[in-house]
Amino acid sequence: MKKYLNLEDFYNYALQVMAMFDAMIDWSNGPNSTSDRPVTELDKIVDDFKKQVELLDRKLEKLS
């Protein structure tokens, strides 16, 4: 099953994912900074994903 997405849908999904990650950190009572704990592979993946979303956000802002 294929689903075609436009940029607005993709942007909304990216915002939802970021909100889910923030909620997961809040739920786990985890620290908000990485200076309190060692950086894990998951932290690196999440940081990379956040950078991609921020880049997409800037590109969408330029288009509008």
N, CA, C and O atoms as a GROMACS GRO file, in nm:
protein
  256
    1MET      N    1   0.084  -0.117   0.000
    1MET     CA    2   0.000   0.000   0.000
    1MET      C    3   0.089   0.124   0.000
    1MET      O    4   0.171   0.143   0.090
    2LYS      N    5   0.073   0.205  -0.100
    2LYS     CA    6   0.151   0.328  -0.107
    2LYS      C    7   0.067   0.445  -0.062
    2LYS      O    8  -0.053   0.452  -0.088
    3LYS      N    9   0.133   0.538   0.006
    3LYS     CA   10   0.066   0.659   0.048
    3LYS      C   11   0.150   0.776   0.002
    3LYS      O   12   0.270   0.784   0.030
    4TYR      N   13   0.088   0.865  -0.069
    4TYR     CA   14   0.159   0.982  -0.120
    4TYR      C   15   0.144   1.097  -0.022
    4TYR      O   16   0.034   1.127   0.024
    5LEU      N   17   0.255   1.160   0.011
    5LEU     CA   18   0.257   1.269   0.107
    5LEU      C   19   0.296   1.399   0.038
    5LEU      O   20   0.380   1.401  -0.052
    6ASN      N   21   0.233   1.504   0.079
    6ASN     CA   22   0.280   1.634   0.034
    6ASN      C   23   0.369   1.692   0.144
    6ASN      O   24   0.382   1.632   0.251
    7LEU      N   25   0.429   1.805   0.118
    7LEU     CA   26   0.523   1.863   0.215
    7LEU      C   27   0.455   1.898   0.347
    7LEU      O   28   0.514   1.883   0.454
    8GLU      N   29   0.332   1.946   0.340
    8GLU     CA   30   0.260   1.983   0.462
    8GLU      C   31   0.236   1.861   0.551
    8GLU      O   32   0.253   1.868   0.673
    9ASP      N   33   0.196   1.749   0.490
    9ASP     CA   34   0.175   1.626   0.567
    9ASP      C   35   0.306   1.580   0.630
    9ASP      O   36   0.309   1.543   0.748
   10PHE      N   37   0.414   1.582   0.552
   10PHE     CA   38   0.544   1.539   0.602
   10PHE      C   39   0.588   1.627   0.718
   10PHE      O   40   0.639   1.577   0.819
   11TYR      N   41   0.568   1.756   0.705
   11TYR     CA   42   0.603   1.850   0.812
   11TYR      C   43   0.523   1.820   0.938
   11TYR      O   44   0.579   1.819   1.048
   12ASN      N   45   0.393   1.796   0.924
   12ASN     CA   46   0.309   1.765   1.040
   12ASN      C   47   0.353   1.635   1.107
   12ASN      O   48   0.356   1.627   1.230
   13TYR      N   49   0.387   1.534   1.028
   13TYR     CA   50   0.433   1.408   1.085
   13TYR      C   51   0.566   1.428   1.159
   13TYR      O   52   0.587   1.370   1.266
   14ALA      N   53   0.654   1.509   1.103
   14ALA     CA   54   0.782   1.536   1.169
   14ALA      C   55   0.761   1.606   1.302
   14ALA      O   56   0.828   1.574   1.401
   15LEU      N   57   0.668   1.701   1.307
   15LEU     CA   58   0.639   1.768   1.433
   15LEU      C   59   0.582   1.670   1.536
   15LEU      O   60   0.612   1.679   1.654
   16GLN      N   61   0.500   1.578   1.490
   16GLN     CA   62   0.442   1.478   1.581
   16GLN      C   63   0.551   1.389   1.638
   16GLN      O   64   0.548   1.355   1.757
   17VAL      N   65   0.647   1.351   1.556
   17VAL     CA   66   0.757   1.266   1.602
   17VAL      C   67   0.840   1.341   1.706
   17VAL      O   68   0.878   1.283   1.808
   18MET      N   69   0.869   1.467   1.681
   18MET     CA   70   0.946   1.545   1.778
   18MET      C   71   0.870   1.556   1.910
   18MET      O   72   0.930   1.548   2.017
   19ALA      N   73   0.738   1.574   1.903
   19ALA     CA   74   0.658   1.583   2.025
   19ALA      C   75   0.661   1.449   2.100
   19ALA      O   76   0.665   1.447   2.223
   20MET      N   77   0.659   1.339   2.026
   20MET     CA   78   0.665   1.207   2.090
   20MET      C   79   0.798   1.187   2.162
   20MET      O   80   0.801   1.135   2.273
   21PHE      N   81   0.909   1.227   2.099
   21PHE     CA   82   1.039   1.215   2.164
   21PHE      C   83   1.046   1.300   2.290
   21PHE      O   84   1.096   1.255   2.392
   22ASP      N   85   0.995   1.422   2.283
   22ASP     CA   86   0.992   1.507   2.401
   22ASP      C   87   0.908   1.445   2.512
   22ASP      O   88   0.947   1.449   2.629
   23ALA      N   89   0.793   1.387   2.476
   23ALA     CA   90   0.707   1.322   2.575
   23ALA      C   91   0.776   1.201   2.636
   23ALA      O   92   0.762   1.175   2.756
   24MET      N   93   0.851   1.126   2.556
   24MET     CA   94   0.922   1.009   2.607
   24MET      C   95   1.027   1.051   2.710
   24MET      O   96   1.044   0.985   2.812
   25ILE      N   97   1.097   1.160   2.683
   25ILE     CA   98   1.198   1.209   2.777
   25ILE      C   99   1.130   1.257   2.905
   25ILE      O  100   1.177   1.226   3.015
   26ASP      N  101   1.019   1.332   2.892
   26ASP     CA  102   0.946   1.377   3.010
   26ASP      C  103   0.894   1.259   3.091
   26ASP      O  104   0.903   1.259   3.214
   27TRP      N  105   0.840   1.159   3.024
   27TRP     CA  106   0.783   1.043   3.091
   27TRP      C  107   0.890   0.966   3.168
   27TRP      O  108   0.864   0.915   3.277
   28SER      N  109   1.007   0.958   3.110
   28SER     CA  110   1.114   0.880   3.176
   28SER      C  111   1.186   0.960   3.283
   28SER      O  112   1.276   0.908   3.349
   29ASN      N  113   1.148   1.087   3.299
   29ASN     CA  114   1.216   1.176   3.392
   29ASN      C  115   1.365   1.185   3.362
   29ASN      O  116   1.448   1.203   3.451
   30GLY      N  117   1.396   1.171   3.235
   30GLY     CA  118   1.534   1.177   3.192
   30GLY      C  119   1.587   1.319   3.196
   30GLY      O  120   1.510   1.415   3.196
   31PRO      N  121   1.716   1.332   3.201
   31PRO     CA  122   1.775   1.465   3.201
   31PRO      C  123   1.753   1.533   3.067
   31PRO      O  124   1.745   1.467   2.964
   32ASN      N  125   1.744   1.665   3.069
   32ASN     CA  126   1.723   1.739   2.946
   32ASN      C  127   1.852   1.770   2.873
   32ASN      O  128   1.850   1.807   2.756
   33SER      N  129   1.963   1.755   2.940
   33SER     CA  130   2.090   1.780   2.874
   33SER      C  131   2.173   1.653   2.873
   33SER      O  132   2.157   1.567   2.959
   34THR      N  133   2.260   1.643   2.775
   34THR     CA  134   2.343   1.524   2.763
   34THR      C  135   2.467   1.532   2.850
   34THR      O  136   2.544   1.436   2.857
   35SER      N  137   2.488   1.645   2.918
   35SER     CA  138   2.608   1.658   3.000
   35SER      C  139   2.600   1.574   3.127
   35SER      O  140   2.703   1.545   3.188
   36ASP      N  141   2.478   1.534   3.169
   36ASP     CA  142   2.460   1.456   3.291
   36ASP      C  143   2.478   1.306   3.270
   36ASP      O  144   2.489   1.230   3.367
   37ARG      N  145   2.481   1.263   3.146
   37ARG     CA  146   2.490   1.120   3.120
   37ARG      C  147   2.569   1.097   2.992
   37ARG      O  148   2.585   1.189   2.911
   38PRO      N  149   2.618   0.976   2.972
   38PRO     CA  150   2.692   0.949   2.849
   38PRO      C  151   2.598   0.949   2.728
   38PRO      O  152   2.480   0.916   2.738
   39VAL      N  153   2.653   0.987   2.615
   39VAL     CA  154   2.575   0.990   2.491
   39VAL      C  155   2.564   0.848   2.437
   39VAL      O  156   2.663   0.778   2.420
   40THR      N  157   2.441   0.807   2.410
   40THR     CA  158   2.417   0.674   2.356
   40THR      C  159   2.394   0.682   2.206
   40THR      O  160   2.381   0.790   2.149
   41GLU      N  161   2.387   0.567   2.144
   41GLU     CA  162   2.360   0.561   2.000
   41GLU      C  163   2.222   0.617   1.969
   41GLU      O  164   2.203   0.683   1.866
   42LEU      N  165   2.125   0.592   2.057
   42LEU     CA  166   1.991   0.646   2.037
   42LEU      C  167   1.991   0.798   2.043
   42LEU      O  168   1.921   0.863   1.966
   43ASP      N  169   2.071   0.854   2.133
   43ASP     CA  170   2.084   1.000   2.140
   43ASP      C  171   2.136   1.057   2.008
   43ASP      O  172   2.088   1.160   1.960
   44LYS      N  173   2.234   0.989   1.950
   44LYS     CA  174   2.289   1.034   1.823
   44LYS      C  175   2.184   1.029   1.713
   44LYS      O  176   2.175   1.120   1.631
   45ILE      N  177   2.105   0.923   1.710
   45ILE     CA  178   2.001   0.909   1.609
   45ILE      C  179   1.895   1.018   1.626
   45ILE      O  180   1.853   1.080   1.528
   46VAL      N  181   1.854   1.041   1.749
   46VAL     CA  182   1.752   1.143   1.776
   46VAL      C  183   1.805   1.281   1.740
   46VAL      O  184   1.733   1.361   1.679
   47ASP      N  185   1.929   1.311   1.774
   47ASP     CA  186   1.988   1.440   1.739
   47ASP      C  187   1.995   1.459   1.588
   47ASP      O  188   1.966   1.566   1.536
   48ASP      N  189   2.034   1.353   1.518
   48ASP     CA  190   2.039   1.360   1.372
   48ASP      C  191   1.900   1.384   1.314
   48ASP      O  192   1.883   1.463   1.221
   49PHE      N  193   1.800   1.315   1.368
   49PHE     CA  194   1.664   1.332   1.321
   49PHE      C  195   1.615   1.474   1.347
   49PHE      O  196   1.549   1.534   1.262
   50LYS      N  197   1.647   1.527   1.464
   50LYS     CA  198   1.607   1.665   1.495
   50LYS      C  199   1.670   1.764   1.398
   50LYS      O  200   1.605   1.859   1.354
   51LYS      N  201   1.798   1.742   1.364
   51LYS     CA  202   1.865   1.830   1.269
   51LYS      C  203   1.798   1.823   1.132
   51LYS      O  204   1.782   1.925   1.065
   52GLN      N  205   1.758   1.703   1.090
   52GLN     CA  206   1.690   1.689   0.962
   52GLN      C  207   1.556   1.761   0.963
   52GLN      O  208   1.520   1.826   0.865
   53VAL      N  209   1.484   1.751   1.073
   53VAL     CA  210   1.354   1.818   1.084
   53VAL      C  211   1.373   1.969   1.084
   53VAL      O  212   1.296   2.041   1.020
   54GLU      N  213   1.474   2.019   1.154
   54GLU     CA  214   1.500   2.162   1.156
   54GLU      C  215   1.538   2.212   1.017
   54GLU      O  216   1.494   2.320   0.976
   55LEU      N  217   1.618   2.134   0.944
   55LEU     CA  218   1.654   2.171   0.808
   55LEU      C  219   1.530   2.175   0.719
   55LEU      O  220   1.513   2.268   0.640
   56LEU      N  221   1.445   2.076   0.731
   56LEU     CA  222   1.321   2.074   0.655
   56LEU      C  223   1.233   2.193   0.691
   56LEU      O  224   1.172   2.254   0.604
   57ASP      N  225   1.228   2.226   0.817
   57ASP     CA  226   1.149   2.340   0.862
   57ASP      C  227   1.199   2.470   0.797
   57ASP      O  228   1.119   2.551   0.751
   58ARG      N  229   1.330   2.488   0.794
   58ARG     CA  230   1.386   2.608   0.731
   58ARG      C  231   1.354   2.612   0.582
   58ARG      O  232   1.322   2.717   0.528
   59LYS      N  233   1.364   2.497   0.516
   59LYS     CA  234   1.333   2.492   0.373
   59LYS      C  235   1.186   2.522   0.348
   59LYS      O  236   1.153   2.592   0.252
   60LEU      N  237   1.098   2.470   0.433
   60LEU     CA  238   0.955   2.498   0.416
   60LEU      C  239   0.924   2.645   0.440
   60LEU      O  240   0.839   2.702   0.372
   61GLU      N  241   0.994   2.706   0.534
   61GLU     CA  242   0.975   2.849   0.560
   61GLU      C  243   1.015   2.931   0.437
   61GLU      O  244   0.949   3.030   0.404
   62LYS      N  245   1.123   2.891   0.370
   62LYS     CA  246   1.166   2.962   0.250
   62LYS      C  247   1.064   2.949   0.138
   62LYS      O  248   1.046   3.041   0.059
   63LEU      N  249   0.996   2.834   0.131
   63LEU     CA  250   0.898   2.811   0.024
   63LEU      C  251   0.771   2.891   0.047
   63LEU      O  252   0.702   2.927  -0.049
   64SER      N  253   0.738   2.919   0.173
   64SER     CA  254   0.613   2.989   0.199
   64SER      C  255   0.628   3.138   0.207
   64SER      O  256   0.530   3.209   0.229
   0.00000   0.00000   0.00000
